Amino acid sequence: MMLLLQVFLVIFFIVQGVAFITLYERHLLGGSQQRIGPNKSSFAGVLQAIFDGIKLLKKEQLTPFRSVNLFFLLVPSIAFAVMFMEWFVFPFFWNFFTFEYSVVFLLCLIGFMVYSILISGLVSKSKYGVVGALRASSQSVSYEIAFSLYILSIVSHFSMFYFNSNFGVGLMLIYIPFLLMTLSELNRAPFDFSEGESELVSGFNVEFGSIPFILLFLSEYGSLIFFSLLFSVLFFNFSMLAGFVLFSVLVFIRSSYPRFRYDMMMNFFWFKMLPLSLIFLFYFVVLMFF
């Protein structure tokens, strides 16, 4: 009973965190573009995110004519469940559920997450959704190899395959690759090719509404909060301030840079980030032992 209560509380706090993180993002985007953010609902727009959630719940979900209804409605739940399972790699929250190879578990979840995007686009039978899903699958292959080597090089340096507060890599050079790979993992600008509002009309989730869309939205922003905290765990001994700073940087990048060309992104990860990850792996695993 206590285990279920702890799981329920963590789900509740993740959902609430997503609500107010989106409000914070809208205020930052408004300030960076010299316009007013949400400020009418309650005091300074504090309840705006809650009202937006209620509005989404009231919307009707229409299933496309040729879609597979079961998978169409099930995939968003799987995406939310995978996002929630990512939080199990932090023993700071889950003292009752800790395992030795949590880093490998995380890499498996990151690789599996793309299937929720891929299948959600395919089962909707929408041309925009299918193109977004194909983009997401190709994009994931291009960066996940480099990202896995990058994470393994750091944890191998500390001779442990689970996260704890003993991490703290002070080399400024390795922050930037993590930032770029996080942008690609989260489908954030300038690497938001799977959603591409200007040409794909929101891409893989264009046919989703109401509760399915809420689950996809929660999985996206829940992963955003998770990777911000992962940055603080890897480099700043689990400093909440570092995670907050990274999230703010991700938001400002969204408001500052246009979307890359797709071929430029593929070349960037295959021919620049992958060799750089191999260099980091060689340095941390081989040279640090001598």
N, C-alpha and C positions, 0 to 999 in steps of 0.2 A: 504493500500500500504506500509506504514511504517512497519507494522507487518511482511509482507512477505519479505521485505528487510532485517529486522533483522534476520529472520529465515534463509534466504539464506546466510547471512554473517556468522552466526554461523556454518552452514553446511560447508561453504568454509574453515573456520579456523580449524574445526575439521579434515577435509581431509588433509589440509596442515600440521597440527600438527602430524597426523599419518605418513605422508611422512617423516618428519624430525626426528620423534621419532624412526622410523625403522632404519634410517641412524645412529642415536646415538647408538641404540642397537647393530648394526653390528660393530661399532667401539669399543664398550665396550667388546663385545664377542671376537673380534680380539685381543684386548689388554690382556684380561684374559687368552687367549690361546697362547699368544706369537706369533701372526701372524699379518700380515698387513690387515687392514680392507679396505673398498672401498676408493680408493684415486686417481683414474685415471680420472673420469668424472669431467670436469671443475676444479675449485680450491679445492683441497683436497677432491674430491668426493662429493661436496655439491649437485650436481644435479643428483646423482646416483639414488635416490628414484624416481625422476620424470621420468627418462629414463626407470626405471623398470616398472613404471605404464603405460607408452606408449607401452612398449613391451607386457605387459599383454593385453592391449586393442586390439593389432593387432592379438592376437591369436584367433583361431577359436573355438567356442563352439560347441561340438558335443554332442547331447543328446543320452543317452544310449537307446538301442533298446526297452527295456521293461519298460522304465521309463514313468511316467505321465508328459507329457511335460509342461503343465500349472503350476503344482505345482513345478516341477523341476526348472523352471525359476523364479517363484514367491517367493519361500522361501528365497533366499538371500536378496531380497528387504525387506521382513518382518524383517529379522534379523537386517538390517541396520536401519530400522525405529524404532525398539524397542531400539536399542542402542542410537539413537538420542533422543528418548523420555526420556531416563534416565537423560539427561542434564537439563530437566525441573525442577528437584528437587532443583537446585541451584538458589535461588532468587538473587544471586549476578549478574547473567547474565540475568535473566528473570524477570525484575521488572514489566513487563506488564502481566506476567502469573505466579502468585504466589497463592498457595493454602495451607490450614492449615495442611492437612494430607499427605504431600509429602513423608514422610518416608514410610507410608503404600503403597503409589503409587509405590515407588521404589521397595519395597519387592515384589509387584505383578509383576513388570517388570522383576525382577531377576528370579522369578519363571516361567514367560512366555518365557524367553529367551531360555530355554532348548528345547522348542518345535521347534524352528528354526533348532537346531542341529539334533534333533530326526527326524523331518520330512524330512530334507534335505538328511539324510542318507537312510531313508526308500524309498523315491520316486526315488532315483537313481538306485535302484535294483542292487546294487553292494554288494557283500558279505563283502568287507572291510568297505563299508559305513554303512551297516546294523549293523555290530559288533560295529563300532565306535558310532553309534547312540544309541545302547542299553547300551553301557558303559556310555555314557554321561547322559542318563536318570537315571540310577542307581546311578551314582555319584552325580547327583544333589539332589536326594532324601536324600542321606546320609549326605550332608553338609548343605543344605538350611534350615533345621529345626534348627540346631545349629546356623547358621548365623543369622536367623531371631530373635531368642531369644537374641542373642548377641547384635544386633543393637537395639532391643526394650529395653533392659536393660539400654543402654546408654541414649537413648532419654527420657526414663521414669525418669531417674535420674534428668534431666533438666526440666521435666514436660512440654515438648513440642514435637509435632510429625511433626515438619518441621525443616529444616536445616537453621541455621543462624550462624553468627560469634561469638555467645556467647558460643559455644561449646569449650571445652578445657579440656579434661580429662588428668590429669597429672600422672596417675598411669602407670608406665612402664610395669607392668605385662600384661596389656590388649592389648598392641601393637602386641604381638606375635600371639594370636589367630586370630586377624584381618588379619595379614599377611598370615597365613596358609589358612584361608578360602578364601582370595582373590586369592591365587594361584589355589585353586580348582575351584572357580567360573570362572576364566579366562582360565582354562585348560592349565595352565603353568606348566613346569617341577618343581618338580617331580610328578605332578598330571596330566600330559597331556595324559590321557588314551584314550580320544576320538579321538585324532589325531595320537598318537603312530606311528611315522614314521618308526621305525624299524620293527614293526610287522603288521601294518595296512596300510602302504603306504599312510599316511596322513588321513586315516580314513574317516569321514563323508563327507569331501569335495574332495575326490579323483577324482570324475567324473566332477567336476566343473572347468571351465576355462573362460578366457576373463572377461567380465563384471560381471557375477555371482560370480566368484572367488574374484574379486576386492571388491564386496559388502560384502562378508563374511570376507575378510581380514580387511576391514575398520571397520566392526562391532566388530571384535576381538580386534583390537588395539585401537579403540575408547573407548571400555569398559575398556581397560587397563589404558588409560589416565584418564578416569572418576573415577575409583577406587583409583588411586593415589591421585586425588584431594579430593575424599571422605575421605581418610585417614587424609589429612591435615585439612579438615573441622571438623571432629570428635575430633581430638586430639590436633591440633595446631592452632586453630582460623584462618583457611583458609590461612596458610602459603604456598606460592608457593614452597619455598625451601624444606619444608617437603614432598610435593608431588613429587618433583624431586628426593629427596633422596630415597623415597620408590620405585619409578620406577627403579632407579639404582640398588637397592637391589634385586628387582625381576629379573632383567637381570643377575646379578651375581649368583643368585640361579640357574638359568637355565644353566649356564656354569659350575657349581660346583657340582651339585648333580645328581645322576642317577635316573631313574624312579622307583617309588615304585612298589612293587607287588600290584595287584588290591585288593586282600583280606586284605592286611595290611592297605591299605587306608580306606577301609570300616570299619574295626575294629577301626581304629584310630578315625574316625569321630563319629561313633556310641557310642563307649565305653569310649572315652576320651574327645573329643570336646563337645559332647552334655551334659554330666554332668558338664563340666566346664562352659558352657553357662548358665545352670540352677543355678550354684553357683553365677555367675555374676548377673543374674537376681534377685536372692534373696538378694544379697548384695546391689545393687543399688536401688532396689524398696522398700525393707522392712527395712533393717538396717539403711539406710541413713536418714529415717524419725525419728529415735530415737536418 
